Amino acid sequence: MIAGELNASAKVQNVPRWMMHVIGVFVPIMREFPEMLYQYEQDYVFDSSKFTDRFGVVATPPAEGIKDLIEHVKQHK
């Protein structure tokens, strides 16, 4: 969605789990990725209805949030 908003092509690569451990030796933030992989192994299902019912706050749709983010970044270059 971000690439689409920027009129760019998305470039995605898969990195094997074992490679993340090797990369983690040289790139400290990559050390955390193997233990967080469970977040990418199944879909996220969000239900904010209880929060919305209680506080009246409605979540921003992802497409709108991305568009706002890109506009903000362009304004603050």
N, CA, C and O atoms as a CHARMM CRD file, in Angstrom:
* protein
*
  308
    1    1 MET  N      0.82400  -1.19700   0.00000 PROA 1      0.00000
    2    1 MET  CA     0.00000   0.00000   0.00000 PROA 1      0.00000
    3    1 MET  C      0.86800   1.26100   0.00000 PROA 1      0.00000
    4    1 MET  O      0.54200   2.25200  -0.65300 PROA 1      0.00000
    5    2 ILE  N      1.95900   1.20800   0.73000 PROA 2      0.00000
    6    2 ILE  CA     2.86500   2.37000   0.77100 PROA 2      0.00000
    7    2 ILE  C      3.51300   2.57400  -0.59300 PROA 2      0.00000
    8    2 ILE  O      3.59500   3.70100  -1.08100 PROA 2      0.00000
    9    3 ALA  N      3.97200   1.49200  -1.20700 PROA 3      0.00000
   10    3 ALA  CA     4.58200   1.59800  -2.53500 PROA 3      0.00000
   11    3 ALA  C      3.57900   2.17000  -3.52800 PROA 3      0.00000
   12    3 ALA  O      3.93300   3.00300  -4.36200 PROA 3      0.00000
   13    4 GLY  N      2.34000   1.72700  -3.44200 PROA 4      0.00000
   14    4 GLY  CA     1.30400   2.24800  -4.33600 PROA 4      0.00000
   15    4 GLY  C      1.09000   3.73700  -4.15500 PROA 4      0.00000
   16    4 GLY  O      0.94000   4.46900  -5.13300 PROA 4      0.00000
   17    5 GLU  N      1.07600   4.18400  -2.93000 PROA 5      0.00000
   18    5 GLU  CA     0.89600   5.61300  -2.64400 PROA 5      0.00000
   19    5 GLU  C      2.07200   6.43100  -3.16900 PROA 5      0.00000
   20    5 GLU  O      1.90700   7.59500  -3.53500 PROA 5      0.00000
   21    6 LEU  N      3.25500   5.82600  -3.20800 PROA 6      0.00000
   22    6 LEU  CA     4.45300   6.50900  -3.70900 PROA 6      0.00000
   23    6 LEU  C      4.67700   6.28400  -5.20200 PROA 6      0.00000
   24    6 LEU  O      5.67000   6.74800  -5.76400 PROA 6      0.00000
   25    7 ASN  N      3.74900   5.57100  -5.83900 PROA 7      0.00000
   26    7 ASN  CA     3.89800   5.20800  -7.26000 PROA 7      0.00000
   27    7 ASN  C      5.21800   4.50600  -7.51700 PROA 7      0.00000
   28    7 ASN  O      5.91900   4.80100  -8.48500 PROA 7      0.00000
   29    8 ALA  N      5.54400   3.57900  -6.64000 PROA 8      0.00000
   30    8 ALA  CA     6.78700   2.81300  -6.75200 PROA 8      0.00000
   31    8 ALA  C      6.43300   1.33100  -6.73800 PROA 8      0.00000
   32    8 ALA  O      5.33500   0.94200  -6.33900 PROA 8      0.00000
   33    9 SER  N      7.37500   0.51900  -7.17600 PROA 9      0.00000
   34    9 SER  CA     7.13900  -0.92400  -7.10600 PROA 9      0.00000
   35    9 SER  C      7.67600  -1.43700  -5.77000 PROA 9      0.00000
   36    9 SER  O      8.74200  -1.02600  -5.31100 PROA 9      0.00000
   37   10 ALA  N      6.92200  -2.33600  -5.16400 PROA 10     0.00000
   38   10 ALA  CA     7.33500  -2.90900  -3.88300 PROA 10     0.00000
   39   10 ALA  C      8.36000  -4.00700  -4.14800 PROA 10     0.00000
   40   10 ALA  O      8.14800  -4.86700  -5.00300 PROA 10     0.00000
   41   11 LYS  N      9.45200  -3.97700  -3.42500 PROA 11     0.00000
   42   11 LYS  CA    10.49200  -5.00500  -3.55900 PROA 11     0.00000
   43   11 LYS  C     10.50700  -5.80500  -2.26700 PROA 11     0.00000
   44   11 LYS  O     10.81000  -5.27600  -1.19800 PROA 11     0.00000
   45   12 VAL  N     10.18100  -7.06800  -2.37700 PROA 12     0.00000
   46   12 VAL  CA    10.08000  -7.92800  -1.20600 PROA 12     0.00000
   47   12 VAL  C     11.01700  -9.10800  -1.38000 PROA 12     0.00000
   48   12 VAL  O     11.08900  -9.69700  -2.45800 PROA 12     0.00000
   49   13 GLN  N     11.73300  -9.45100  -0.32200 PROA 13     0.00000
   50   13 GLN  CA    12.61600 -10.61200  -0.34000 PROA 13     0.00000
   51   13 GLN  C     12.35600 -11.44700   0.90100 PROA 13     0.00000
   52   13 GLN  O     12.09900 -10.91200   1.98000 PROA 13     0.00000
   53   14 ASN  N     12.42400 -12.74200   0.74200 PROA 14     0.00000
   54   14 ASN  CA    12.34800 -13.64500   1.88500 PROA 14     0.00000
   55   14 ASN  C     13.75000 -13.91700   2.38900 PROA 14     0.00000
   56   14 ASN  O     14.67800 -14.13400   1.61000 PROA 14     0.00000
   57   15 VAL  N     13.88800 -13.90200   3.69600 PROA 15     0.00000
   58   15 VAL  CA    15.17400 -14.22200   4.32500 PROA 15     0.00000
   59   15 VAL  C     14.93900 -15.44200   5.20400 PROA 15     0.00000
   60   15 VAL  O     14.08400 -15.40500   6.08800 PROA 15     0.00000
   61   16 PRO  N     15.68000 -16.52100   4.98000 PROA 16     0.00000
   62   16 PRO  CA    15.50000 -17.70200   5.82800 PROA 16     0.00000
   63   16 PRO  C     15.82200 -17.38500   7.28900 PROA 16     0.00000
   64   16 PRO  O     16.63400 -16.51000   7.59200 PROA 16     0.00000
   65   17 ARG  N     15.16300 -18.11900   8.18000 PROA 17     0.00000
   66   17 ARG  CA    15.34000 -17.90400   9.61700 PROA 17     0.00000
   67   17 ARG  C     16.81300 -17.98900  10.01100 PROA 17     0.00000
   68   17 ARG  O     17.28800 -17.16000  10.78700 PROA 17     0.00000
   69   18 TRP  N     17.54500 -18.97600   9.48800 PROA 18     0.00000
   70   18 TRP  CA    18.94700 -19.13700   9.85500 PROA 18     0.00000
   71   18 TRP  C     19.77300 -17.92500   9.42500 PROA 18     0.00000
   72   18 TRP  O     20.73500 -17.55100  10.09600 PROA 18     0.00000
   73   19 MET  N     19.38900 -17.31400   8.29700 PROA 19     0.00000
   74   19 MET  CA    20.11700 -16.14900   7.78900 PROA 19     0.00000
   75   19 MET  C     19.91100 -14.94000   8.71400 PROA 19     0.00000
   76   19 MET  O     20.79800 -14.09600   8.84900 PROA 19     0.00000
   77   20 MET  N     18.74600 -14.86700   9.34100 PROA 20     0.00000
   78   20 MET  CA    18.50200 -13.75800  10.26800 PROA 20     0.00000
   79   20 MET  C     19.47000 -13.81400  11.45100 PROA 20     0.00000
   80   20 MET  O     19.91100 -12.78000  11.95100 PROA 20     0.00000
   81   21 HSD  N     19.79200 -15.01900  11.88800 PROA 21     0.00000
   82   21 HSD  CA    20.75700 -15.16600  12.98100 PROA 21     0.00000
   83   21 HSD  C     22.14500 -14.67500  12.54000 PROA 21     0.00000
   84   21 HSD  O     22.85200 -14.01400  13.30000 PROA 21     0.00000
   85   22 VAL  N     22.51600 -15.01000  11.31200 PROA 22     0.00000
   86   22 VAL  CA    23.81700 -14.57600  10.78100 PROA 22     0.00000
   87   22 VAL  C     23.84100 -13.05700  10.62400 PROA 22     0.00000
   88   22 VAL  O     24.79700 -12.40100  11.03700 PROA 22     0.00000
   89   23 ILE  N     22.79800 -12.50600  10.03200 PROA 23     0.00000
   90   23 ILE  CA    22.72200 -11.04800   9.84400 PROA 23     0.00000
   91   23 ILE  C     22.74600 -10.34400  11.19800 PROA 23     0.00000
   92   23 ILE  O     23.32300  -9.26400  11.32600 PROA 23     0.00000
   93   24 GLY  N     22.11800 -10.95400  12.21300 PROA 24     0.00000
   94   24 GLY  CA    22.06400 -10.37300  13.55000 PROA 24     0.00000
   95   24 GLY  C     23.43400 -10.16400  14.17800 PROA 24     0.00000
   96   24 GLY  O     23.59100  -9.32800  15.06700 PROA 24     0.00000
   97   25 VAL  N     24.42600 -10.91900  13.72000 PROA 25     0.00000
   98   25 VAL  CA    25.78500 -10.73100  14.22700 PROA 25     0.00000
   99   25 VAL  C     26.31200  -9.35600  13.81500 PROA 25     0.00000
  100   25 VAL  O     27.06500  -8.72200  14.55400 PROA 25     0.00000
  101   26 PHE  N     25.90500  -8.90100  12.62500 PROA 26     0.00000
  102   26 PHE  CA    26.41600  -7.64000  12.06900 PROA 26     0.00000
  103   26 PHE  C     25.43500  -6.47700  12.18700 PROA 26     0.00000
  104   26 PHE  O     25.84900  -5.31800  12.21300 PROA 26     0.00000
  105   27 VAL  N     24.13800  -6.77900  12.25900 PROA 27     0.00000
  106   27 VAL  CA    23.10400  -5.75100  12.34300 PROA 27     0.00000
  107   27 VAL  C     22.29000  -6.02100  13.61500 PROA 27     0.00000
  108   27 VAL  O     21.39400  -6.86500  13.61200 PROA 27     0.00000
  109   28 PRO  N     22.59900  -5.30900  14.69400 PROA 28     0.00000
  110   28 PRO  CA    21.99600  -5.61500  16.00100 PROA 28     0.00000
  111   28 PRO  C     20.47200  -5.71700  16.00600 PROA 28     0.00000
  112   28 PRO  O     19.92400  -6.58900  16.68100 PROA 28     0.00000
  113   29 ILE  N     19.78200  -4.85600  15.27800 PROA 29     0.00000
  114   29 ILE  CA    18.31800  -4.90000  15.32200 PROA 29     0.00000
  115   29 ILE  C     17.77100  -6.20800  14.74400 PROA 29     0.00000
  116   29 ILE  O     16.67800  -6.64000  15.11100 PROA 29     0.00000
  117   30 MET  N     18.52200  -6.83000  13.85100 PROA 30     0.00000
  118   30 MET  CA    18.08600  -8.10400  13.25500 PROA 30     0.00000
  119   30 MET  C     18.14000  -9.25200  14.25800 PROA 30     0.00000
  120   30 MET  O     17.54500 -10.30100  14.01100 PROA 30     0.00000
  121   31 ARG  N     18.82900  -9.08500  15.37100 PROA 31     0.00000
  122   31 ARG  CA    18.87400 -10.13200  16.40100 PROA 31     0.00000
  123   31 ARG  C     17.49200 -10.40100  16.97100 PROA 31     0.00000
  124   31 ARG  O     17.19800 -11.50900  17.42000 PROA 31     0.00000
  125   32 GLU  N     16.64800  -9.37900  16.94800 PROA 32     0.00000
  126   32 GLU  CA    15.30400  -9.50300  17.52200 PROA 32     0.00000
  127   32 GLU  C     14.32200 -10.20300  16.59500 PROA 32     0.00000
  128   32 GLU  O     13.31900 -10.73900  17.06700 PROA 32     0.00000
  129   33 PHE  N     14.57500 -10.21500  15.30800 PROA 33     0.00000
  130   33 PHE  CA    13.60800 -10.72600  14.34700 PROA 33     0.00000
  131   33 PHE  C     13.24500 -12.19300  14.52600 PROA 33     0.00000
  132   33 PHE  O     12.05700 -12.51200  14.48000 PROA 33     0.00000
  133   34 PRO  N     14.19100 -13.10700  14.72700 PROA 34     0.00000
  134   34 PRO  CA    13.79300 -14.51900  14.84300 PROA 34     0.00000
  135   34 PRO  C     12.75100 -14.77200  15.92800 PROA 34     0.00000
  136   34 PRO  O     11.84100 -15.57600  15.72300 PROA 34     0.00000
  137   35 GLU  N     12.86000 -14.11300  17.06400 PROA 35     0.00000
  138   35 GLU  CA    11.89200 -14.35800  18.12900 PROA 35     0.00000
  139   35 GLU  C     10.55400 -13.68100  17.86200 PROA 35     0.00000
  140   35 GLU  O      9.56400 -13.98900  18.52600 PROA 35     0.00000
  141   36 MET  N     10.51200 -12.76800  16.90400 PROA 36     0.00000
  142   36 MET  CA     9.27000 -12.08100  16.58600 PROA 36     0.00000
  143   36 MET  C      8.58700 -12.63500  15.33200 PROA 36     0.00000
  144   36 MET  O      7.54600 -12.12000  14.92200 PROA 36     0.00000
  145   37 LEU  N      9.14800 -13.65800  14.73100 PROA 37     0.00000
  146   37 LEU  CA     8.59600 -14.20100  13.48700 PROA 37     0.00000
  147   37 LEU  C      7.16900 -14.69900  13.62000 PROA 37     0.00000
  148   37 LEU  O      6.42300 -14.70000  12.64000 PROA 37     0.00000
  149   38 TYR  N      6.77500 -15.12000  14.81100 PROA 38     0.00000
  150   38 TYR  CA     5.40800 -15.60400  14.99100 PROA 38     0.00000
  151   38 TYR  C      4.38200 -14.55400  14.54600 PROA 38     0.00000
  152   38 TYR  O      3.26300 -14.90100  14.16700 PROA 38     0.00000
  153   39 GLN  N      4.76200 -13.28300  14.59200 PROA 39     0.00000
  154   39 GLN  CA     3.84400 -12.20900  14.20000 PROA 39     0.00000
  155   39 GLN  C      3.56300 -12.22500  12.69600 PROA 39     0.00000
  156   39 GLN  O      2.56500 -11.66400  12.24500 PROA 39     0.00000
  157   40 TYR  N      4.43000 -12.85800  11.93200 PROA 40     0.00000
  158   40 TYR  CA     4.28600 -12.86800  10.47600 PROA 40     0.00000
  159   40 TYR  C      3.80000 -14.21300   9.95500 PROA 40     0.00000
  160   40 TYR  O      3.62400 -14.37500   8.74700 PROA 40     0.00000
  161   41 GLU  N      3.58000 -15.17400  10.83200 PROA 41     0.00000
  162   41 GLU  CA     3.21100 -16.51800  10.40100 PROA 41     0.00000
  163   41 GLU  C      1.70500 -16.72000  10.26300 PROA 41     0.00000
  164   41 GLU  O      1.26300 -17.73500   9.72600 PROA 41     0.00000
  165   42 GLN  N      0.92400 -15.77300  10.73900 PROA 42     0.00000
  166   42 GLN  CA    -0.52400 -15.83500  10.55800 PROA 42     0.00000
  167   42 GLN  C     -1.08100 -14.42500  10.49700 PROA 42     0.00000
  168   42 GLN  O     -0.44400 -13.46100  10.92100 PROA 42     0.00000
  169   43 ASP  N     -2.28200 -14.33400   9.95900 PROA 43     0.00000
  170   43 ASP  CA    -2.90300 -13.02200   9.80200 PROA 43     0.00000
  171   43 ASP  C     -3.24600 -12.40300  11.15100 PROA 43     0.00000
  172   43 ASP  O     -3.58100 -13.10200  12.10800 PROA 43     0.00000
  173   44 TYR  N     -3.15600 -11.07600  11.20500 PROA 44     0.00000
  174   44 TYR  CA    -3.63300 -10.33600  12.37000 PROA 44     0.00000
  175   44 TYR  C     -5.13000 -10.08300  12.16800 PROA 44     0.00000
  176   44 TYR  O     -5.55800  -9.75100  11.06300 PROA 44     0.00000
  177   45 VAL  N     -5.89400 -10.23500  13.19300 PROA 45     0.00000
  178   45 VAL  CA    -7.30700  -9.88800  13.13400 PROA 45     0.00000
  179   45 VAL  C     -7.54600  -8.86900  14.24900 PROA 45     0.00000
  180   45 VAL  O     -7.42200  -9.18000  15.43400 PROA 45     0.00000
  181   46 PHE  N     -7.88400  -7.67100  13.85000 PROA 46     0.00000
  182   46 PHE  CA    -8.11100  -6.60000  14.81200 PROA 46     0.00000
  183   46 PHE  C     -9.60300  -6.34000  14.95600 PROA 46     0.00000
  184   46 PHE  O    -10.33400  -6.28900  13.96700 PROA 46     0.00000
  185   47 ASP  N    -10.03600  -6.18100  16.16600 PROA 47     0.00000
  186   47 ASP  CA   -11.42300  -5.83000  16.44100 PROA 47     0.00000
  187   47 ASP  C    -11.40600  -4.73900  17.50700 PROA 47     0.00000
  188   47 ASP  O    -11.18300  -5.00300  18.68800 PROA 47     0.00000
  189   48 SER  N    -11.64200  -3.53500  17.07200 PROA 48     0.00000
  190   48 SER  CA   -11.60000  -2.40500  18.00300 PROA 48     0.00000
  191   48 SER  C    -13.00300  -1.98300  18.43000 PROA 48     0.00000
  192   48 SER  O    -13.18500  -0.88500  18.95700 PROA 48     0.00000
  193   49 SER  N    -13.98800  -2.83900  18.20700 PROA 49     0.00000
  194   49 SER  CA   -15.37400  -2.45900  18.48600 PROA 49     0.00000
  195   49 SER  C    -15.60900  -2.12400  19.95900 PROA 49     0.00000
  196   49 SER  O    -16.34900  -1.18500  20.25200 PROA 49     0.00000
  197   50 LYS  N    -15.00700  -2.85600  20.89100 PROA 50     0.00000
  198   50 LYS  CA   -15.19800  -2.55700  22.31700 PROA 50     0.00000
  199   50 LYS  C    -14.63300  -1.17800  22.66000 PROA 50     0.00000
  200   50 LYS  O    -15.25100  -0.41000  23.39700 PROA 50     0.00000
  201   51 PHE  N    -13.45600  -0.87400  22.11900 PROA 51     0.00000
  202   51 PHE  CA   -12.84000   0.43200  22.37300 PROA 51     0.00000
  203   51 PHE  C    -13.69400   1.54100  21.76600 PROA 51     0.00000
  204   51 PHE  O    -13.93900   2.56700  22.40100 PROA 51     0.00000
  205   52 THR  N    -14.14700   1.32300  20.52500 PROA 52     0.00000
  206   52 THR  CA   -14.98200   2.31300  19.84400 PROA 52     0.00000
  207   52 THR  C    -16.28100   2.53200  20.60900 PROA 52     0.00000
  208   52 THR  O    -16.71500   3.66900  20.79600 PROA 52     0.00000
  209   53 ASP  N    -16.90400   1.43300  21.05500 PROA 53     0.00000
  210   53 ASP  CA   -18.14900   1.55700  21.82400 PROA 53     0.00000
  211   53 ASP  C    -17.93200   2.32900  23.12300 PROA 53     0.00000
  212   53 ASP  O    -18.78100   3.12800  23.51800 PROA 53     0.00000
  213   54 ARG  N    -16.81900   2.09900  23.77900 PROA 54     0.00000
  214   54 ARG  CA   -16.55700   2.71400  25.08600 PROA 54     0.00000
  215   54 ARG  C    -16.13900   4.18100  24.96700 PROA 54     0.00000
  216   54 ARG  O    -16.61600   5.03100  25.71900 PROA 54     0.00000
  217   55 PHE  N    -15.24000   4.47100  24.01300 PROA 55     0.00000
  218   55 PHE  CA   -14.65000   5.80700  23.93600 PROA 55     0.00000
  219   55 PHE  C    -15.08500   6.62300  22.71800 PROA 55     0.00000
  220   55 PHE  O    -14.80700   7.82000  22.64600 PROA 55     0.00000
  221   56 GLY  N    -15.76100   5.98900  21.76500 PROA 56     0.00000
  222   56 GLY  CA   -16.22800   6.71400  20.58600 PROA 56     0.00000
  223   56 GLY  C    -15.15200   7.05100  19.57800 PROA 56     0.00000
  224   56 GLY  O    -15.38100   7.84200  18.66300 PROA 56     0.00000
  225   57 VAL  N    -13.97800   6.45900  19.73700 PROA 57     0.00000
  226   57 VAL  CA   -12.87400   6.71100  18.81600 PROA 57     0.00000
  227   57 VAL  C    -12.91700   5.65000  17.71700 PROA 57     0.00000
  228   57 VAL  O    -12.99400   4.45500  17.99900 PROA 57     0.00000
  229   58 VAL  N    -12.86900   6.09500  16.47600 PROA 58     0.00000
  230   58 VAL  CA   -12.91300   5.17100  15.35200 PROA 58     0.00000
  231   58 VAL  C    -11.51700   5.07600  14.73300 PROA 58     0.00000
  232   58 VAL  O    -10.85300   6.09000  14.51700 PROA 58     0.00000
  233   59 ALA  N    -11.08800   3.85900  14.45200 PROA 59     0.00000
  234   59 ALA  CA    -9.76500   3.64400  13.85800 PROA 59     0.00000
  235   59 ALA  C     -9.70300   4.23500  12.45400 PROA 59     0.00000
  236   59 ALA  O    -10.68600   4.20800  11.71400 PROA 59     0.00000
  237   60 THR  N     -8.54700   4.76300  12.09900 PROA 60     0.00000
  238   60 THR  CA    -8.31700   5.28200  10.75600 PROA 60     0.00000
  239   60 THR  C     -8.07700   4.10800   9.81700 PROA 60     0.00000
  240   60 THR  O     -7.26500   3.23700  10.12700 PROA 60     0.00000
  241   61 PRO  N     -8.75800   4.06100   8.68100 PROA 61     0.00000
  242   61 PRO  CA    -8.50200   2.98500   7.71800 PROA 61     0.00000
  243   61 PRO  C     -7.04700   3.02200   7.25700 PROA 61     0.00000
  244   61 PRO  O     -6.49100   4.10500   7.08000 PROA 61     0.00000
  245   62 PRO  N     -6.41800   1.85900   7.05900 PROA 62     0.00000
  246   62 PRO  CA    -5.00000   1.82800   6.67200 PROA 62     0.00000
  247   62 PRO  C     -4.66300   2.69000   5.45700 PROA 62     0.00000
  248   62 PRO  O     -3.66300   3.40700   5.47800 PROA 62     0.00000
  249   63 ALA  N     -5.47000   2.63500   4.40500 PROA 63     0.00000
  250   63 ALA  CA    -5.17100   3.41700   3.19800 PROA 63     0.00000
  251   63 ALA  C     -5.13900   4.91500   3.50600 PROA 63     0.00000
  252   63 ALA  O     -4.27700   5.63700   3.00400 PROA 63     0.00000
  253   64 GLU  N     -6.06900   5.37300   4.32200 PROA 64     0.00000
  254   64 GLU  CA    -6.10800   6.79100   4.69900 PROA 64     0.00000
  255   64 GLU  C     -4.90400   7.15500   5.56500 PROA 64     0.00000
  256   64 GLU  O     -4.31900   8.22500   5.39100 PROA 64     0.00000
  257   65 GLY  N     -4.53000   6.28100   6.49100 PROA 65     0.00000
  258   65 GLY  CA    -3.37600   6.52800   7.35100 PROA 65     0.00000
  259   65 GLY  C     -2.08500   6.62100   6.55900 PROA 65     0.00000
  260   65 GLY  O     -1.24500   7.48100   6.82500 PROA 65     0.00000
  261   66 ILE  N     -1.92800   5.73400   5.58300 PROA 66     0.00000
  262   66 ILE  CA    -0.72500   5.74900   4.74400 PROA 66     0.00000
  263   66 ILE  C     -0.68000   7.02800   3.92600 PROA 66     0.00000
  264   66 ILE  O      0.37100   7.66000   3.81400 PROA 66     0.00000
  265   67 LYS  N     -1.81100   7.41200   3.35700 PROA 67     0.00000
  266   67 LYS  CA    -1.85500   8.64900   2.56600 PROA 67     0.00000
  267   67 LYS  C     -1.47300   9.84900   3.43600 PROA 67     0.00000
  268   67 LYS  O     -0.68700  10.69800   3.01600 PROA 67     0.00000
  269   68 ASP  N     -2.02900   9.91700   4.64400 PROA 68     0.00000
  270   68 ASP  CA    -1.70300  11.02200   5.56600 PROA 68     0.00000
  271   68 ASP  C     -0.22300  11.00800   5.94400 PROA 68     0.00000
  272   68 ASP  O      0.41500  12.05900   6.01400 PROA 68     0.00000
  273   69 LEU  N      0.32000   9.81600   6.18600 PROA 69     0.00000
  274   69 LEU  CA     1.73500   9.68300   6.53800 PROA 69     0.00000
  275   69 LEU  C      2.62400  10.21800   5.41300 PROA 69     0.00000
  276   69 LEU  O      3.54300  10.99700   5.66500 PROA 69     0.00000
  277   70 ILE  N      2.35300   9.80300   4.18400 PROA 70     0.00000
  278   70 ILE  CA     3.16300  10.24500   3.03800 PROA 70     0.00000
  279   70 ILE  C      3.07100  11.75800   2.88000 PROA 70     0.00000
  280   70 ILE  O      4.08500  12.41400   2.64100 PROA 70     0.00000
  281   71 GLU  N      1.88100  12.31900   3.00700 PROA 71     0.00000
  282   71 GLU  CA     1.71700  13.77800   2.89500 PROA 71     0.00000
  283   71 GLU  C      2.50700  14.49900   3.98900 PROA 71     0.00000
  284   71 GLU  O      3.14400  15.51900   3.72900 PROA 71     0.00000
  285   72 HSD  N      2.46300  13.96900   5.20500 PROA 72     0.00000
  286   72 HSD  CA     3.19200  14.58100   6.31600 PROA 72     0.00000
  287   72 HSD  C      4.70100  14.55600   6.06000 PROA 72     0.00000
  288   72 HSD  O      5.38800  15.55300   6.28200 PROA 72     0.00000
  289   73 VAL  N      5.20400  13.43300   5.60200 PROA 73     0.00000
  290   73 VAL  CA     6.64300  13.30500   5.33200 PROA 73     0.00000
  291   73 VAL  C      7.07400  14.27600   4.22900 PROA 73     0.00000
  292   73 VAL  O      8.12600  14.90700   4.32300 PROA 73     0.00000
  293   74 LYS  N      6.24500  14.38500   3.18100 PROA 74     0.00000
  294   74 LYS  CA     6.57200  15.29900   2.07600 PROA 74     0.00000
  295   74 LYS  C      6.60400  16.74900   2.55200 PROA 74     0.00000
  296   74 LYS  O      7.42300  17.53500   2.07700 PROA 74     0.00000
  297   75 GLN  N      5.72500  17.11100   3.47900 PROA 75     0.00000
  298   75 GLN  CA     5.67000  18.48600   3.98300 PROA 75     0.00000
  299   75 GLN  C      6.83900  18.81900   4.89300 PROA 75     0.00000
  300   75 GLN  O      7.19300  19.98800   5.04600 PROA 75     0.00000
  301   76 HSD  N      7.44200  17.80500   5.49900 PROA 76     0.00000
  302   76 HSD  CA     8.50700  18.04300   6.48100 PROA 76     0.00000
  303   76 HSD  C      9.87300  17.59200   5.99800 PROA 76     0.00000
  304   76 HSD  O     10.72400  17.21800   6.80500 PROA 76     0.00000
  305   77 LYS  N     10.08800  17.62200   4.70600 PROA 77     0.00000
  306   77 LYS  CA    11.40400  17.26900   4.14700 PROA 77     0.00000
  307   77 LYS  C     12.35800  18.41100   4.31700 PROA 77     0.00000
  308   77 LYS  O     13.51700  18.31200   3.91200 PROA 77     0.00000
